[in-house]
Amino acid sequence: MTERTEKNITEKGALYLVATPIGNLADISDRARKVLSEADFIAAEDTRRTGMLLSALGIEHSELVSYYKDNMAASGPRIVSRLLSGETCALCTDAGMPAISDPGEALVRLCADACVPVTCVPGACAAVTALALSALDTRTFFFMGFLPNEGRARARAVEELVASRHTTVFYEAPHRLRRTLGELAEKIPERRVSVCRELTKLNEEIERTTVSGARDSALAREPRGEYVIVLEGAPDTDACDWSSVSVAEHVAAYEREGLSRMEAIKAAAKDRRVPKSKIYDEINKK
């Protein structure tokens, strides 16, 4: 097949979302190397880290620009302006797929609003890698990113984890692992979970156990490295007590799992054992 039929020509004026290795340099694709070599500039969450990656790949690139959470409001429009002038940009996150639980999400929206072409160079993604290794149901799943740190938002996120009927994937930092597993163990100690550490790296570990078992392991040994948690969905017989959650929050939780508004209303009505019209009236009342 030719470069043209395989979409291997780096087009001018386009944003490329370039997946980079999450721990194993050999996971970089030939297409990723090509785009990183040919783009007019590279937008990176951490220019030093991406610079080290380029050096390891033997890629000499003249320009790296910074794009991360604290500067994206200013950096994003500048990047779009350059794209509109005909330059090509490769976007890299620290590791894995840009725009997935990552500031790149906002840049993709800016490009979409400005009618700037966006394409993806697929590759490593920690969430999907962990899901595939989990030995849990992968037919439908919910990705939560990182849990909120404190307050009501965190409590609501934990309730969503407990209540979700789907396999749920989320990231966790080592210093918060014990707390998170402890909170879950109080509610669902026997639910199955896969705790994935240092994926694709030399010290990769996959622990398939129960939530209480994972908590005990974390307490027995100091957590180190990057973690991805894959939690089994709640069975139909393990219904959540939604009495402490408002109807609006209940519906919103299902919408975040990808259900439409009406599908979420129907699911919430089933959970609460009430007619869906009652849920509809509740969330639409003045």
C-alpha positions, 0 to 999 in steps of 0.5 A: 500500500502507498503512503497516501492510502495508508494516511502516512503523509503528515498534512500541513495545518493539522493537529496530530495526537501522538500516543507515546510509550507508557513505560517501554520505549519499544512500544513507539510506532513507526508512524509516531516516529514519522509524525514527531520527526516531520511536525513543524512543532511539538506541543508537550505537557512536559517539554523536558520529558518529551525532549528526553523521549525524542533524544532516545528515539534519535529524533532531532527537533527544533521546537518544543512548546509547552502545553499543560493544565496551568498554561493551556488557556494561553497556550491553546489559542497560540497553537491553534493560530499557528495551525490555522497559518498552515503549520503542523503540530504533534501533541504529546502527553507525559505518557500514553494517549493525549486528550484522555484524562489530559489537558489535550482534551481542551485543545481538541475542542479548540481545533474543532471549533476553529475547523482545524483538522485533528487526527490520531496516531494510536498507541499505548494507553494505560487505561485500555492496557489495564482493562485488557489485563484485568480478567474482568468484563470488558464488553462495557466499561466506564473510565473515570480518570483520577478521583477528586481529592477531597469533599463532596466530589470525592464522596460522589465519585466513590459512590459512583464506583460502588454503584456502577454496573459496568467495569470501571477503570481509574488512575491512582497515585501511590500516596493515595492508593491506601486511602482509596482502597480503604474507602472502597473496602468499607463498602464493597470488600468482596468485589473483584478488582485488578490493581495494575502497577508500572504497566509495560515497565520492568517491575510491572505487576498485576494483582487480581484479587478482591477490594479487601485483598488489594487494601491489605496488600497496599497496607503490607507494602509501601505503594510505589509507581503508577497505578491503574485500578480496574473494578468489577461492576456491581451485580444486579443483586448488589444494588446501591442505596441511593437514598443519600444521592439526589435524583439529579446526581443519580441521573448525572452519574449514568450520563457520565457513563455514556447513557443518553438523558432518557436512558439515564432517567430510565436506569435511575427509575429502575434503581429507585423502583419508581416510574420513570415519569417521577424521575423526569419530573424531579429533574425538570422541576423549577 
